[in-house]
Amino acid sequence: MKDCIFCKIIEEKIPGVKIWEDESHIAILDVNPINPGHVLLIPRKHNDYVFDLSDDEYSQLMLKAKDLSKDMKIKLKPKRIGMAIEGFGVPHVHIHLVPINKADELNPKRARRMDPRELKEIADKLRK
């Protein structure tokens, strides 16, 4: 889609703090994280609604979320990785993977802009 911010990041028309990618998905740091290390896992193929994905696309997205979450937990050391999918902020399927330490931390109202240097430090830690 022409005006989709995630499509523009995927096509490298605008920058994103990429931590991982393959032929079907990309993972970037959210620049307005709920908690430091908040990752957005995005399918490269534009689709507006997660339940419109094919069974295979949906399964692959969930399996990749599981893999990324395991890596995030090891490297960032939170108690858990929270997961949210809603799709109203950007109409392109994406999963929020958020390091959390207690129940109320997955609230999107907690999101705050993060300093680019801090984002880079976290990205470097997650890329290793």
Contacts in CASP RR format, 6 or more apart in sequence:
PFRMAT RR
TARGET T0000
AUTHOR 0000-0000-0000
METHOD contacts of the structure
MODEL  1
MKDCIFCKIIEEKIPGVKIWEDESHIAILDVNPINPGHVLLIPRKHNDYV
FDLSDDEYSQLMLKAKDLSKDMKIKLKPKRIGMAIEGFGVPHVHIHLVPI
NKADELNPKRARRMDPRELKEIADKLRK
1 7 0 8 1.000
1 46 0 8 1.000
1 92 0 8 1.000
4 46 0 8 1.000
4 90 0 8 1.000
4 91 0 8 1.000
4 92 0 8 1.000
5 14 0 8 1.000
5 90 0 8 1.000
5 92 0 8 1.000
6 40 0 8 1.000
6 42 0 8 1.000
6 46 0 8 1.000
6 90 0 8 1.000
6 92 0 8 1.000
6 94 0 8 1.000
7 46 0 8 1.000
7 92 0 8 1.000
8 14 0 8 1.000
9 15 0 8 1.000
9 16 0 8 1.000
9 26 0 8 1.000
9 28 0 8 1.000
9 42 0 8 1.000
10 26 0 8 1.000
10 42 0 8 1.000
10 44 0 8 1.000
16 28 0 8 1.000
16 29 0 8 1.000
16 31 0 8 1.000
17 28 0 8 1.000
17 29 0 8 1.000
17 31 0 8 1.000
17 119 0 8 1.000
17 120 0 8 1.000
17 123 0 8 1.000
18 26 0 8 1.000
18 27 0 8 1.000
18 28 0 8 1.000
18 123 0 8 1.000
19 27 0 8 1.000
19 28 0 8 1.000
19 29 0 8 1.000
19 39 0 8 1.000
19 123 0 8 1.000
19 126 0 8 1.000
19 127 0 8 1.000
20 26 0 8 1.000
20 27 0 8 1.000
20 68 0 8 1.000
20 126 0 8 1.000
20 127 0 8 1.000
21 27 0 8 1.000
22 64 0 8 1.000
23 44 0 8 1.000
24 43 0 8 1.000
24 44 0 8 1.000
24 45 0 8 1.000
24 57 0 8 1.000
24 60 0 8 1.000
25 41 0 8 1.000
25 42 0 8 1.000
25 43 0 8 1.000
25 44 0 8 1.000
25 60 0 8 1.000
25 61 0 8 1.000
25 64 0 8 1.000
26 41 0 8 1.000
26 42 0 8 1.000
26 44 0 8 1.000
27 39 0 8 1.000
27 40 0 8 1.000
27 41 0 8 1.000
27 42 0 8 1.000
27 64 0 8 1.000
27 68 0 8 1.000
28 39 0 8 1.000
28 40 0 8 1.000
28 42 0 8 1.000
29 37 0 8 1.000
29 38 0 8 1.000
29 39 0 8 1.000
29 40 0 8 1.000
29 114 0 8 1.000
29 119 0 8 1.000
29 122 0 8 1.000
29 123 0 8 1.000
29 126 0 8 1.000
30 37 0 8 1.000
30 38 0 8 1.000
30 39 0 8 1.000
30 40 0 8 1.000
30 96 0 8 1.000
30 111 0 8 1.000
31 113 0 8 1.000
31 114 0 8 1.000
31 119 0 8 1.000
32 111 0 8 1.000
32 112 0 8 1.000
32 113 0 8 1.000
32 114 0 8 1.000
33 98 0 8 1.000
33 111 0 8 1.000
33 112 0 8 1.000
33 114 0 8 1.000
34 96 0 8 1.000
34 98 0 8 1.000
34 105 0 8 1.000
34 106 0 8 1.000
34 107 0 8 1.000
34 108 0 8 1.000
34 110 0 8 1.000
34 111 0 8 1.000
35 78 0 8 1.000
35 98 0 8 1.000
35 99 0 8 1.000
35 100 0 8 1.000
35 105 0 8 1.000
35 110 0 8 1.000
36 76 0 8 1.000
36 99 0 8 1.000
36 114 0 8 1.000
36 118 0 8 1.000
36 122 0 8 1.000
37 72 0 8 1.000
37 76 0 8 1.000
37 98 0 8 1.000
37 99 0 8 1.000
37 122 0 8 1.000
37 126 0 8 1.000
38 96 0 8 1.000
38 97 0 8 1.000
38 98 0 8 1.000
38 99 0 8 1.000
38 111 0 8 1.000
39 68 0 8 1.000
39 72 0 8 1.000
39 96 0 8 1.000
39 97 0 8 1.000
39 98 0 8 1.000
39 126 0 8 1.000
40 94 0 8 1.000
40 95 0 8 1.000
40 96 0 8 1.000
40 97 0 8 1.000
41 61 0 8 1.000
41 64 0 8 1.000
41 65 0 8 1.000
41 68 0 8 1.000
41 94 0 8 1.000
41 95 0 8 1.000
41 97 0 8 1.000
42 92 0 8 1.000
42 93 0 8 1.000
42 94 0 8 1.000
42 95 0 8 1.000
43 53 0 8 1.000
43 57 0 8 1.000
43 61 0 8 1.000
43 93 0 8 1.000
43 94 0 8 1.000
45 57 0 8 1.000
46 92 0 8 1.000
47 53 0 8 1.000
47 57 0 8 1.000
47 92 0 8 1.000
47 93 0 8 1.000
48 87 0 8 1.000
48 91 0 8 1.000
48 92 0 8 1.000
48 93 0 8 1.000
49 87 0 8 1.000
49 93 0 8 1.000
50 58 0 8 1.000
50 61 0 8 1.000
50 85 0 8 1.000
50 87 0 8 1.000
50 93 0 8 1.000
51 58 0 8 1.000
53 61 0 8 1.000
53 93 0 8 1.000
61 93 0 8 1.000
61 95 0 8 1.000
65 83 0 8 1.000
65 95 0 8 1.000
65 97 0 8 1.000
68 97 0 8 1.000
69 81 0 8 1.000
69 82 0 8 1.000
69 83 0 8 1.000
69 97 0 8 1.000
71 126 0 8 1.000
72 78 0 8 1.000
72 81 0 8 1.000
72 97 0 8 1.000
72 99 0 8 1.000
72 126 0 8 1.000
73 80 0 8 1.000
73 81 0 8 1.000
73 99 0 8 1.000
75 125 0 8 1.000
75 126 0 8 1.000
75 128 0 8 1.000
76 99 0 8 1.000
76 122 0 8 1.000
76 125 0 8 1.000
76 126 0 8 1.000
78 99 0 8 1.000
78 100 0 8 1.000
78 101 0 8 1.000
79 100 0 8 1.000
79 101 0 8 1.000
79 102 0 8 1.000
80 99 0 8 1.000
80 100 0 8 1.000
80 101 0 8 1.000
81 97 0 8 1.000
81 98 0 8 1.000
81 99 0 8 1.000
81 100 0 8 1.000
82 96 0 8 1.000
82 97 0 8 1.000
82 98 0 8 1.000
82 99 0 8 1.000
82 100 0 8 1.000
82 106 0 8 1.000
83 95 0 8 1.000
83 96 0 8 1.000
83 97 0 8 1.000
83 98 0 8 1.000
84 95 0 8 1.000
84 96 0 8 1.000
84 98 0 8 1.000
84 106 0 8 1.000
84 108 0 8 1.000
85 93 0 8 1.000
85 94 0 8 1.000
85 95 0 8 1.000
85 96 0 8 1.000
87 93 0 8 1.000
87 94 0 8 1.000
98 105 0 8 1.000
98 106 0 8 1.000
100 106 0 8 1.000
END
